Amino acid sequence: RTRWEMEKEGLFSLEGCVEMAWLLGLVSHFDGRLPSGETYSGWVDSKTKSPIADLDIKTQYETYILEHTGIRLVEPELFGGYSPHRKLFYQQVSIDQEMKPIEVSKEEALAFRRQHGDHCEVWDAGADRWLVRLKKGAQIYVPKALQFDRLPPGGGATGAGR
């Protein structure tokens, strides 16, 4: 729950703050008589044992919680240089007119032919130059205008087991 909140919004809800404050030992649940003799059931500050309302937990502890917890984001050096900030998404589009020829290596020309079949012309232009022309109906992939917003990698903690 709390991880989802941080990944989605970058903020904790009131419920998320209460849960994190409890998990971090900042508050504990109390059900009984306070030193004043008053019967109380609810959260108390773990150090002072003073009652604290649910609504006040977020304002009192959220800064501490945010400073001492967090989502591990992608560390590019651990993932072969991968960075979610440079991630590309592609969409397939169909060419609606014949394209101008492009110069490629022989290997690339043959790969174009394998991929596009009858929608591609390939020819040897001599002097180790190969040309490829994509025809109407060829399917290509172009970058999509989309922001990638998932930064946690799902990798283990870098300090684990040390």
Backbone as ProteinMPNN parsed JSONL, in Angstrom:
{"seq_chain_A": "RTRWEMEKEGLFSLEGCVEMAWLLGLVSHFDGRLPSGETYSGWVDSKTKSPIADLDIKTQYETYILEHTGIRLVEPELFGGYSPHRKLFYQQVSIDQEMKPIEVSKEEALAFRRQHGDHCEVWDAGADRWLVRLKKGAQIYVPKALQFDRLPPGGGATGAGR", "coords_chain_A": {"N_chain_A": [[0.813, -1.201, 0.0], [1.75, 1.341, 0.949], [4.044, 1.57, -0.597], [2.939, 1.637, -3.147], [1.558, 4.08, -2.999], [3.733, 5.879, -2.844], [5.059, 5.348, -5.267], [3.092, 6.029, -7.109], [2.095, 8.673, -6.445], [4.091, 10.001, -5.026], [3.716, 10.824, -2.502], [2.484, 10.257, 0.849], [-0.665, 9.039, 1.938], [-2.967, 9.901, 4.601], [-3.537, 7.489, 5.899], [-1.397, 5.955, 4.966], [0.757, 7.287, 6.179], [0.174, 6.817, 8.893], [0.442, 4.028, 8.971], [3.179, 3.749, 8.243], [4.403, 5.199, 10.343], [3.759, 3.563, 12.48], [5.037, 1.152, 11.659], [7.687, 1.999, 11.752], [8.019, 2.31, 14.403], [7.404, 4.691, 15.621], [4.961, 5.347, 16.632], [2.609, 3.638, 18.728], [-0.065, 1.325, 19.289], [-2.504, 1.852, 21.741], [-4.508, 0.663, 24.373], [-6.302, 1.227, 27.025], [-5.886, 2.567, 30.352], [-4.769, 5.864, 30.705], [-1.973, 7.642, 32.266], [-3.293, 9.747, 33.452], [-5.626, 8.643, 34.239], [-7.689, 8.538, 32.533], [-9.641, 6.645, 30.238], [-8.459, 5.257, 27.261], [-8.225, 4.565, 23.832], [-6.258, 4.138, 21.149], [-3.719, 5.723, 19.111], [-0.435, 6.258, 20.434], [2.421, 8.309, 21.071], [5.492, 6.765, 20.766], [7.757, 7.395, 22.319], [7.03, 9.392, 24.255], [4.649, 8.437, 25.187], [2.32, 9.799, 24.977], [-1.031, 10.462, 23.96], [-1.965, 10.545, 20.523], [-3.734, 11.927, 17.892], [-5.106, 10.349, 14.977], [-5.219, 12.082, 12.763], [-3.174, 13.86, 13.346], [-0.828, 12.468, 13.105], [0.261, 12.394, 10.506], [1.092, 15.112, 10.099], [2.908, 15.391, 12.185], [4.856, 13.343, 11.929], [5.508, 12.841, 9.242], [7.651, 14.138, 7.821], [9.948, 13.036, 9.049], [9.506, 10.337, 8.419], [9.66, 10.387, 5.597], [12.329, 11.145, 5.306], [13.665, 8.937, 6.251], [12.894, 6.666, 4.949], [12.105, 5.13, 1.804], [11.698, 4.706, -1.741], [13.626, 2.573, -3.663], [15.274, 3.727, -6.373], [16.051, 3.254, -9.879], [19.417, 2.518, -10.385], [21.557, 3.395, -12.702], [24.202, 2.347, -13.078], [24.027, -0.186, -12.023], [22.434, -1.553, -13.735], [23.496, -1.982, -16.279], [23.776, 0.545, -17.476], [21.202, 1.278, -18.082], [18.58, 3.615, -17.993], [15.561, 4.8, -16.753], [14.731, 7.324, -17.462], [15.537, 7.694, -20.019], [14.165, 5.891, -21.477], [12.541, 4.484, -24.276], [9.474, 4.279, -26.062], [7.789, 2.538, -28.592], [5.748, 2.726, -31.523], [3.943, 0.927, -33.975], [3.764, 1.765, -37.349], [2.26, 2.126, -40.563], [3.679, 2.62, -43.699], [2.568, 5.005, -46.001], [3.32, 5.749, -48.503], [5.826, 5.344, -51.056], [9.189, 5.347, -49.952], [12.213, 7.381, -50.062], [15.352, 6.064, -51.234], [17.715, 4.665, -48.902], [21.097, 4.552, -47.755], [22.812, 1.689, -46.715], [24.603, -0.89, -44.873], [25.627, -4.074, -46.3], [24.757, -6.19, -44.674], [22.742, -4.941, -43.192], [20.995, -4.29, -45.271], [20.169, -6.83, -46.136], [18.862, -7.627, -43.829], [16.741, -5.798, -43.787], [15.367, -6.718, -46.043], [14.622, -9.302, -45.194], [12.899, -8.613, -43.103], [10.9, -6.968, -44.288], [10.14, -8.039, -46.717], [8.171, -8.168, -49.618], [7.613, -5.483, -49.435], [9.854, -3.992, -49.696], [12.668, -2.807, -51.437], [15.866, -3.843, -52.368], [19.158, -3.17, -53.297], [22.416, -3.61, -54.723], [24.604, -1.055, -54.89], [27.131, -0.905, -55.738], [30.69, -0.627, -55.047], [30.767, -1.419, -52.354], [28.388, -0.334, -51.425], [25.056, -0.332, -50.442], [21.631, -0.053, -51.162], [18.392, 0.697, -49.88], [14.914, 0.715, -50.275], [11.922, 1.489, -48.84], [8.645, 0.406, -49.434], [5.215, 1.406, -50.072], [3.034, 0.359, -47.534], [4.857, -0.986, -45.983], [5.762, -1.872, -42.66], [6.83, 0.011, -39.981], [8.619, 0.967, -36.987], [8.203, 3.698, -34.863], [9.334, 6.225, -32.548], [7.267, 6.774, -29.716], [5.446, 9.495, -28.348], [5.687, 9.563, -25.273], [5.873, 9.601, -21.787], [7.86, 7.801, -19.562], [6.986, 6.605, -16.473], [7.772, 4.952, -14.379], [9.928, 4.39, -11.993], [11.091, 2.744, -9.94], [13.15, -0.153, -9.758], [12.723, -2.797, -8.984], [14.817, -4.241, -8.146], [17.14, -5.759, -5.813], [18.078, -4.515, -2.545], [20.946, -2.465, -2.455], [22.695, -2.581, -0.33], [22.235, -4.969, 0.879], [23.13, -7.997, 2.485], [25.786, -7.394, 3.051]], "CA_chain_A": [[0.0, 0.0, 0.0], [2.553, 2.557, 1.059], [4.928, 1.631, -1.766], [2.104, 2.072, -4.265], [1.327, 5.517, -2.843], [4.948, 6.622, -3.183], [5.332, 5.204, -6.697], [2.046, 6.697, -7.88], [1.929, 10.099, -6.165], [5.245, 10.599, -4.368], [3.235, 11.294, -1.203], [1.714, 9.308, 1.643], [-1.981, 9.426, 2.432], [-3.024, 9.862, 6.061], [-3.435, 6.08, 6.282], [-0.025, 5.535, 4.691], [1.621, 7.855, 7.232], [-0.088, 6.086, 10.141], [1.062, 2.706, 8.833], [4.639, 3.886, 8.29], [4.786, 5.611, 11.7], [3.654, 2.35, 13.304], [6.1, 0.224, 11.25], [8.973, 2.55, 12.182], [8.062, 2.37, 15.861], [7.203, 6.06, 16.1], [3.723, 5.296, 17.405], [2.112, 2.297, 19.031], [-1.484, 1.369, 19.632], [-2.715, 1.751, 23.19], [-5.896, 0.438, 24.766], [-6.296, 1.114, 28.482], [-5.951, 3.831, 31.107], [-3.616, 6.754, 30.643], [-1.553, 8.061, 33.611], [-4.286, 10.679, 33.998], [-6.788, 7.873, 34.662], [-8.653, 8.523, 31.437], [-9.632, 5.469, 29.371], [-8.073, 5.698, 25.919], [-7.898, 3.557, 22.826], [-5.777, 4.822, 19.951], [-2.276, 5.813, 18.939], [0.366, 7.067, 21.36], [3.808, 8.512, 20.694], [6.261, 5.689, 21.406], [8.71, 7.929, 23.307], [6.387, 10.127, 25.356], [3.426, 7.706, 25.556], [1.205, 10.743, 24.903], [-1.975, 10.158, 22.884], [-1.874, 11.362, 19.31], [-4.853, 11.665, 16.986], [-4.737, 9.88, 13.638], [-5.024, 13.233, 11.877], [-1.931, 14.562, 13.681], [0.34, 11.623, 12.818], [0.866, 12.835, 9.238], [1.806, 16.382, 10.261], [3.999, 15.289, 13.155], [5.899, 12.359, 11.612], [5.749, 12.61, 7.814], [8.997, 14.569, 7.422], [10.879, 12.005, 9.524], [9.26, 9.122, 7.631], [10.206, 10.59, 4.248], [13.793, 11.208, 5.382], [14.232, 7.66, 6.686], [12.378, 5.569, 4.134], [12.05, 5.554, 0.411], [11.678, 3.751, -2.831], [14.921, 2.494, -4.343], [15.128, 4.018, -7.795], [17.038, 2.61, -10.746], [20.784, 3.025, -10.396], [22.011, 2.949, -14.02], [25.43, 1.544, -13.049], [23.688, -1.559, -11.639], [21.601, -2.139, -14.773], [24.15, -1.859, -17.58], [23.579, 1.874, -18.036], [19.781, 1.545, -18.324], [17.968, 4.699, -17.225], [14.165, 4.968, -17.154], [14.529, 8.66, -18.011], [15.855, 7.648, -21.451], [13.426, 4.768, -22.05], [11.73, 4.819, -25.441], [8.358, 3.424, -26.438], [7.609, 2.597, -30.034], [4.475, 2.281, -32.073], [4.079, 0.464, -35.349], [2.999, 2.535, -38.335], [2.346, 1.631, -41.932], [4.087, 3.673, -44.634], [1.497, 5.174, -46.988], [3.902, 6.066, -49.811], [7.189, 4.838, -51.222], [10.207, 6.207, -49.341], [13.449, 7.552, -50.822], [16.341, 5.055, -50.835], [18.723, 4.99, -47.891], [22.308, 3.747, -47.891], [23.063, 0.841, -45.545], [25.578, -1.959, -45.127], [25.041, -5.265, -46.916], [24.054, -6.927, -43.623], [21.501, -4.222, -42.89], [20.116, -4.423, -46.435], [19.568, -8.164, -46.097], [17.932, -7.64, -42.692], [15.543, -5.085, -44.254], [14.657, -7.619, -46.96], [13.98, -10.35, -44.377], [11.837, -8.025, -42.288], [9.823, -6.314, -45.032], [9.739, -8.843, -47.876], [7.742, -7.471, -50.837], [7.47, -4.042, -49.18], [11.204, -3.441, -49.608], [13.594, -3.046, -52.548], [17.261, -3.818, -51.93], [20.081, -3.372, -54.409], [23.844, -3.338, -54.552], [24.931, 0.145, -55.672], [28.548, -0.977, -56.07], [31.679, -0.043, -54.131], [30.317, -1.741, -50.986], [27.232, 0.493, -51.059], [23.769, -0.987, -50.636], [20.501, 0.859, -51.007], [17.113, 0.104, -49.489], [13.75, 1.602, -50.408], [10.704, 0.913, -48.273], [7.481, 0.682, -50.275], [3.927, 1.603, -49.415], [2.571, -0.836, -46.829], [5.878, -1.483, -45.042], [5.476, -1.552, -41.259], [8.027, 0.435, -39.254], [8.393, 1.415, -35.614], [8.666, 5.06, -34.597], [9.195, 6.547, -31.12], [6.003, 7.326, -29.241], [5.576, 10.639, -27.442], [5.149, 9.053, -24.018], [6.821, 9.692, -20.666], [7.911, 6.607, -18.717], [6.894, 7.109, -15.103], [8.033, 3.897, -13.404], [11.354, 4.502, -11.702], [11.643, 1.667, -9.115], [13.589, -1.228, -10.626], [12.416, -4.138, -8.523], [16.078, -4.874, -7.773], [17.394, -5.867, -4.378], [18.781, -3.402, -1.906], [22.376, -2.54, -2.756], [23.447, -2.859, 0.893], [21.82, -6.255, 1.442], [24.11, -9.072, 2.545], [27.163, -6.911, 3.168]], "C_chain_A": [[0.852, 1.259, 0.0], [3.507, 2.69, -0.121], [4.149, 2.149, -2.97], [1.869, 3.576, -4.189], [2.554, 6.319, -3.273], [5.262, 6.528, -4.675], [4.344, 6.016, -7.523], [2.055, 8.209, -7.697], [3.166, 10.786, -5.599], [4.901, 11.152, -2.998], [2.544, 10.155, -0.47], [0.339, 9.885, 1.936], [-1.906, 9.451, 3.957], [-2.837, 8.425, 6.539], [-2.022, 5.546, 6.061], [0.941, 6.046, 5.743], [1.426, 7.123, 8.551], [0.594, 4.725, 10.086], [2.584, 2.787, 8.933], [5.125, 4.303, 9.674], [4.752, 4.41, 12.636], [4.787, 1.373, 12.968], [7.48, 0.69, 11.708], [9.08, 2.677, 13.698], [7.901, 3.771, 16.424], [5.947, 6.172, 16.953], [3.4, 3.84, 17.704], [0.644, 2.424, 19.414], [-1.634, 1.092, 21.117], [-4.202, 1.548, 23.436], [-5.907, 0.214, 26.271], [-6.424, 2.473, 29.133], [-4.636, 4.584, 30.967], [-3.198, 7.109, 32.072], [-2.546, 9.025, 34.268], [-5.524, 9.962, 34.526], [-7.85, 7.761, 33.585], [-8.514, 7.235, 30.633], [-9.376, 5.951, 27.942], [-7.777, 4.491, 25.049], [-7.509, 4.305, 21.56], [-4.264, 4.847, 19.922], [-1.647, 6.678, 20.02], [1.765, 7.198, 20.783], [4.637, 7.485, 21.455], [7.238, 6.191, 22.457], [8.0, 8.534, 24.511], [5.177, 9.41, 25.925], [2.208, 8.624, 25.586], [0.28, 10.349, 23.76], [-1.758, 11.093, 21.692], [-3.007, 10.946, 18.376], [-4.329, 11.212, 15.624], [-4.391, 11.051, 12.722], [-3.707, 13.953, 12.127], [-0.674, 13.757, 13.346], [1.039, 12.09, 11.543], [1.671, 14.118, 9.436], [3.012, 16.25, 11.183], [5.151, 14.4, 12.686], [6.268, 12.246, 10.136], [7.152, 13.015, 7.373], [10.027, 13.523, 7.825], [10.734, 10.742, 8.673], [9.888, 9.26, 6.246], [11.731, 10.626, 4.24], [14.422, 9.846, 5.669], [13.679, 6.443, 5.958], [12.433, 6.015, 2.686], [12.038, 4.392, -0.546], [13.065, 3.761, -3.466], [14.686, 2.7, -5.839], [16.232, 3.322, -8.581], [18.383, 3.312, -10.612], [21.406, 2.52, -11.698], [23.262, 2.076, -13.997], [25.164, 0.097, -12.643], [22.912, -2.287, -12.729], [22.184, -1.893, -16.162], [23.922, -0.519, -18.259], [22.126, 2.227, -18.309], [19.286, 2.667, -17.42], [16.524, 4.857, -17.676], [13.872, 6.351, -17.728], [14.814, 8.702, -19.512], [15.113, 6.513, -22.158], [12.551, 5.244, -23.203], [10.608, 3.806, -25.607], [8.149, 3.613, -27.93], [6.189, 2.193, -30.399], [4.701, 1.906, -33.525], [3.195, 1.325, -36.249], [3.23, 1.931, -39.716], [2.681, 2.804, -42.848], [3.024, 3.778, -45.725], [1.997, 5.643, -48.358], [5.332, 5.525, -49.858], [8.193, 5.847, -50.666], [11.389, 6.367, -50.303], [14.442, 6.488, -50.361], [17.286, 5.583, -49.753], [19.906, 4.054, -48.075], [22.557, 3.003, -46.588], [24.163, -0.164, -45.888], [24.858, -3.149, -45.764], [24.213, -6.036, -45.888], [22.723, -6.266, -43.282], [20.5, -4.359, -44.038], [19.413, -5.778, -46.423], [18.579, -8.294, -44.935], [16.633, -6.906, -43.064], [14.709, -6.002, -45.147], [13.932, -8.722, -46.184], [12.761, -9.797, -43.63], [10.642, -7.578, -43.128], [9.391, -7.044, -46.3], [9.407, -8.009, -49.1], [7.576, -5.962, -50.652], [8.827, -3.337, -49.135], [11.986, -3.792, -50.874], [15.012, -2.903, -52.013], [18.136, -3.997, -53.163], [21.494, -2.943, -54.045], [24.182, -2.165, -55.469], [26.404, 0.171, -56.05], [29.417, -0.296, -55.03], [31.243, -0.212, -52.666], [29.189, -0.835, -50.49], [25.96, -0.278, -51.384], [22.67, 0.032, -50.373], [19.233, 0.073, -50.69], [16.033, 1.151, -49.688], [12.554, 0.851, -49.82], [9.518, 1.359, -49.114], [6.237, 0.906, -49.417], [3.484, 0.28, -48.779], [3.596, -1.425, -45.875], [5.511, -1.017, -43.627], [6.786, -1.18, -40.57], [7.632, 0.86, -37.843], [8.993, 2.802, -35.442], [8.492, 5.352, -33.109], [7.839, 7.184, -30.83], [6.286, 8.502, -28.321], [4.924, 10.255, -26.116], [6.226, 9.113, -22.956], [6.737, 8.408, -19.85], [7.95, 7.067, -17.275], [7.079, 6.032, -14.047], [9.528, 3.865, -13.129], [11.898, 3.408, -10.794], [11.994, 0.459, -9.977], [13.112, -2.612, -10.233], [13.684, -4.904, -8.185], [16.231, -4.933, -6.267], [18.132, -4.66, -3.848], [20.28, -3.555, -2.131], [23.206, -2.847, -1.523], [23.134, -4.214, 1.493], [22.974, -7.257, 1.419], [25.545, -8.625, 2.679], [27.603, -6.9, 4.597]], "O_chain_A": [[0.688, 2.133, -0.851], [3.755, 3.798, -0.595], [4.638, 2.994, -3.72], [1.968, 4.272, -5.2], [2.431, 7.319, -3.981], [5.684, 7.511, -5.283], [4.72, 6.622, -8.526], [2.026, 8.952, -8.679], [3.288, 12.008, -5.676], [5.7, 11.869, -2.396], [2.075, 9.201, -1.091], [0.199, 11.088, 2.158], [-0.891, 9.063, 4.536], [-2.073, 8.169, 7.47], [-1.511, 4.775, 6.873], [1.846, 5.323, 6.158], [2.396, 6.837, 9.254], [1.249, 4.316, 11.045], [3.206, 1.984, 9.629], [6.155, 3.812, 10.136], [5.626, 4.261, 13.491], [5.425, 0.827, 13.868], [8.343, -0.131, 12.018], [10.112, 3.101, 14.217], [8.228, 4.012, 17.586], [5.877, 6.983, 17.877], [3.864, 2.931, 17.015], [0.178, 3.493, 19.809], [-0.976, 0.213, 21.674], [-5.044, 2.176, 22.795], [-5.56, -0.869, 26.742], [-6.986, 3.407, 28.561], [-3.55, 4.017, 31.094], [-3.977, 6.905, 33.002], [-2.625, 9.105, 35.493], [-6.372, 10.573, 35.176], [-8.796, 6.984, 33.71], [-7.4, 6.781, 30.373], [-9.985, 6.913, 27.475], [-7.156, 3.523, 25.487], [-8.324, 5.016, 20.971], [-3.607, 4.082, 20.627], [-2.218, 7.674, 20.465], [2.241, 6.302, 20.086], [4.492, 7.354, 22.671], [7.523, 5.467, 23.411], [8.333, 8.222, 25.655], [4.722, 9.733, 27.023], [1.177, 8.268, 26.156], [0.752, 9.944, 22.698], [-1.414, 12.265, 21.847], [-3.207, 9.76, 18.11], [-3.26, 11.63, 15.18], [-3.397, 11.014, 11.998], [-3.173, 14.592, 11.22], [0.425, 14.311, 13.308], [2.266, 12.173, 11.501], [2.814, 14.202, 8.987], [4.024, 16.922, 10.984], [6.307, 14.673, 13.011], [7.266, 11.603, 9.812], [7.781, 12.283, 6.609], [10.889, 13.163, 7.023], [11.731, 10.15, 8.258], [10.571, 8.35, 5.778], [12.357, 10.186, 3.275], [15.593, 9.63, 5.36], [13.979, 5.308, 6.329], [12.773, 7.162, 2.394], [12.331, 3.252, -0.188], [13.611, 4.821, -3.769], [13.976, 1.924, -6.479], [17.222, 2.86, -8.012], [18.476, 4.535, -10.711], [21.75, 1.342, -11.797], [23.382, 1.157, -14.807], [26.002, -0.768, -12.897], [22.746, -3.505, -12.662], [21.447, -1.625, -17.11], [23.878, -0.449, -19.487], [21.833, 3.348, -18.722], [19.548, 2.664, -16.217], [16.276, 5.031, -18.869], [12.864, 6.531, -18.412], [14.388, 9.629, -20.201], [15.406, 6.209, -23.314], [11.9, 6.284, -23.111], [10.779, 2.62, -25.325], [8.313, 4.712, -28.46], [5.529, 1.433, -29.691], [5.538, 2.491, -34.212], [2.029, 1.577, -35.943], [4.26, 1.313, -39.985], [2.044, 3.855, -42.78], [2.623, 2.77, -46.306], [1.202, 5.904, -49.261], [5.955, 5.283, -48.825], [8.062, 7.052, -50.884], [11.544, 5.585, -51.241], [14.381, 6.052, -49.211], [17.605, 6.771, -49.7], [19.746, 2.909, -48.496], [22.522, 3.586, -45.504], [24.594, -0.27, -47.036], [23.629, -3.215, -45.763], [23.105, -6.483, -46.186], [21.708, -6.94, -43.105], [19.302, -4.522, -43.806], [18.21, -5.864, -46.668], [17.573, -8.993, -45.051], [15.546, -7.35, -42.694], [13.485, -6.055, -45.018], [12.779, -9.039, -46.474], [11.723, -10.453, -43.546], [9.495, -7.783, -42.73], [8.37, -6.695, -46.893], [10.239, -7.237, -49.576], [7.412, -5.241, -51.636], [8.944, -2.231, -48.607], [11.967, -4.937, -51.325], [15.32, -1.953, -51.292], [17.882, -4.879, -53.983], [21.729, -2.071, -53.209], [24.058, -2.274, -56.689], [26.881, 1.153, -56.62], [28.939, 0.51, -54.232], [31.336, 0.714, -51.859], [29.052, -0.6, -49.29], [25.815, -0.813, -52.484], [22.776, 0.866, -49.475], [19.032, -1.047, -51.16], [16.201, 2.315, -49.325], [12.222, -0.258, -50.239], [9.396, 2.533, -49.463], [6.22, 0.632, -48.217], [3.552, -0.777, -49.406], [3.257, -2.27, -45.047], [5.013, 0.092, -43.435], [7.738, -1.959, -40.574], [6.456, 1.083, -37.553], [10.137, 3.052, -35.822], [7.602, 4.79, -32.471], [7.341, 8.013, -31.592], [7.276, 8.492, -27.59], [3.763, 10.578, -25.865], [7.367, 8.719, -23.199], [5.642, 7.977, -19.488], [8.835, 7.828, -16.885], [6.592, 6.181, -12.927], [10.304, 3.368, -13.945], [13.098, 3.143, -10.86], [11.209, 0.083, -10.847], [13.096, -3.517, -11.069], [13.624, -6.113, -7.958], [15.53, -4.236, -5.534], [18.728, -3.888, -4.599], [20.819, -4.655, -2.01], [24.329, -3.334, -1.656], [23.709, -4.579, 2.518], [23.707, -7.343, 0.433], [26.452, -9.421, 2.437], [28.737, -6.523, 4.891]]}, "name": "protein", "num_of_chains": 1, "seq": "RTRWEMEKEGLFSLEGCVEMAWLLGLVSHFDGRLPSGETYSGWVDSKTKSPIADLDIKTQYETYILEHTGIRLVEPELFGGYSPHRKLFYQQVSIDQEMKPIEVSKEEALAFRRQHGDHCEVWDAGADRWLVRLKKGAQIYVPKALQFDRLPPGGGATGAGR"}
